[in-house]
Amino acid sequence: MSSVRTGLPVPLRPTAKRWTRHPALARALGWGVFVVVAITILFPTFDVSLQDCLIRATPFVFCGLAVAVPARAGLVNIGGEGQFAFAMVVVTAAVLLVGDTLGAAVLIPLLVVAGLFGGMLWSGIAALLRVTVKLNEALCTLLLNFVAPLVLAYFVFGPWRDRSSFNLPVSKVFPDAARLPTYGVTQLHLGIVFAIAAAIAVWVVLDLTRWGFRARVVGGNPEAARRAGLPVNRIAFAALVAGGALAGLGGMVEVTGVEGVLRPNIGVGFGYIGFLASWLVGHRPLDLLGSSFLLGSISVAGDSLQINAGLPSTSVYVLMAVVLLLVLSIRGVATRGTS
Amino acid sequence: MEDQRQADPGPVQGMPEPGPDRAMSHPLALETRGLSKRFGEIQANDGIDLELRAREIHAILGENGAGKSVLAKTLYGVSVPDEGTILRDGREVVIDSPAKGRALGIGLVFQDFRLIPALSVLENVLLSLPTHGMRLRRRAVTAQIGDAAERYGLKIRPRARIRDLSMGERQQVEILKLLLSGARVMILDEPTSLLAPQEVDALGRVLRELRNEGLALALITHKLVDVRTMCDRVTVLRGGVVQVRGLDPAGLDDAKLVEAVVGRHLPQLRTRPRQPPPDDTPALEAVAIDVEAERGRLALTGVGLTVARGEIVGVAGVSGSGQRELADVALGLRRIRAGRLSILGRDVSDGRPAKVLAAGAAGVSEDPLATDVVRGLTVTEHMALSRLELRKRALGYDWHALERQVDELPEASILKIADGARQVSTLSGGNVQRVMLCRAFARDPGFLVAAYPTRGLDLANVMAAQELLIRHARAGAGVLLMSEDLDELFLLSDRIVVLHAGRVVASVDPDLTERHDVGSLMLGLAA
């Protein structure tokens, strides 16, 4: 056998090994062990309910995915917080507009779209500035976090304030059709399923699709991507907007699944905890389910710490930070060993 | 054309005849006995005995991976040997840190220099000297620099900023730094690799001055010509083992030395006659193009250049003359500001890499680690970022088909590229370069931009890569070749264009032109 054009002989080379391996399995096993230990030993000990943990972890998953997708393209999205809040505004607007006229079967998908759209819009500002004037997306998304709650506050203090709320800054209570269905007598809502589905979908897109591969190239070395003729700006824009959409879906789930009313301070800090959750697992979407559950548990445990042990509520953040620093330093030591 | 690396370097002016008697009569400055160093599975140095005498320039010759740099780092104290002893002026010493090395009067000139471009020569020198309280001794050190410069024939302006200096001048600053910190043993790691021919001559003069002042100089190199023109004695390393121990190079012919370096006779590079190109469309046609560099400065001005199919056009120039920008526009990575540019018959003035790739062009870039290696991606995945056919499969790509394609590339086995599942970012520089070369040669490009294609390769792979370049050219590819090695340009090019300050100043036939004339053109002097 020889190359047609150059006439060089083609010697045999031993077939290369398979090009993928799966350390993912080991990690999945690790998370499984953790969940079992948590449910059987830790939760009873610290008086924590599994249901609360799942509900608390759900927005963390969305906010984590909002970090993981742009991270694959090398972008830092710290704006989960703002995207989450702005999406709640858009969702509430939709509820107030058509909530009383539509049935749940139509309204819920509509609100999902509204949430995605709201998050996209908010991250779209940063994405647009990123690709047009090269404004650093981390800075821009971070600053927008301070703006979104003000937009939310404007509406609940102003036009949307419920007259029967004794002057509290809250919107009208959502109609039942605008609430995510719950399972039996529990408070476990459909949003938990959304979160798991979203994590799986993101994993498929990032790890198995052509777009995911291109995003990985852009994230690994944008100059190499440019040299390979990839549309670097378009991919970066899409990744950041997709991240915003996921955070937006989180906002939709929180406001329709848990709260049922728009008020200030819903989900304050969730964006940052999601950021932490994603960094904990190196932005791997399936592992994010585990880390969100871990942080959700710590967050819920904080409540009982406060009540039973008399610790201040902020001790939860200390605990989370310790976990993050621990994981990062272990990872640092591990990589130093290999290089 | 014969292999230029093995050609006679020509007469050297003003150099006293080195001889073994002369060299051996001087006291030992630095000696190693049985020095060994192991990195994982690689025995980088294996029982190395080296004698470095005062008043000599001692070449340490070997190809990449022979253990030269490890030896240099051991002598300077960057790495600590597993076994063996080092003697300085006959006394056994332990050099476990660069500070210790410097205290013993041993200095190392790094290949890529250790200077801060934004600071002046004086400030860089001050940084390297031990501090005395808070005061910067500007005036005293300026005077010292002046003295040393005069004494050793260095052309140094203390107030000049490093970033404005040529590579040769920067190197002289490095040498000066070592002199002022009291080095008596100076190790130079590949000192000629970044220099133009005239600068190499200047370096040779400086080194001879230093030798005559009584310093011991070790010159690490992989170029025979350096050994011939500058060195009194030569030690050859191969695979971490000493092959030739401190002999006078005059007593060894080129074939002997090459055999000691690579361990066998290398075939001469076969050059084939040029054949008529497959069609008349030039691979590259640039008409009066202007190209902007950073901050609006023009990097290329009115450059006109045609590369025909089947032709290798070499680009010579001191670094920063516009080669990088030329390579970039040729791959659609930069817009041109004025003029007209077409590649393989398609207009690419607007700078769109995808369009240029689709036209059938490929490139090896100047610094693949910075511009081509994607963290976390495997060799096979890197291959996808080129002109190789990438089939879709379900939502993703058919990686197995691509892997088979790569396996069937003749270049993959000639260059012995790493396993497809390896991550490229974990490979060594030479391995990365081989992957990049293989990718560029894949699917027979009609136009190939080869920027420093043999950088980081060992001698055997340099030959393989050069052979492949010529074969692809003879099969109809137009090649635009940049190289820092004039020998390589003369060896491979059908035509050499010389860039100076962003303009094409000459286009010459390498068979009819002297190397030094090209060197003069590169430096902006009339030939």
Interface residues (C-beta under 8 A of the other chain):
Chain A: M1 S2 S3 R5 T6 G7 L8 P9 V10 P11 L12 R13 T15 A16 K17 R18 W19 T20 R21 V204 L208 T209 R210 G212 F213 R216 V217 G220 N221 E223 A224 A225 R226 R227 A228 G229 L230 P231
Chain B: L331 L333 R352 P353 A354 K355 V356 L357 A358 G363 S365 A370 T371 D372 V373 V374 R375 G376 L377 T378 T380 E381 A384 L385 S386 K392 A394 L395 G396 Y397 W399 H400 E403 D407 E408 L409 P410 E411 A412 S413 I414 D419 G420 A421 D444 R471 H472 A475 G476
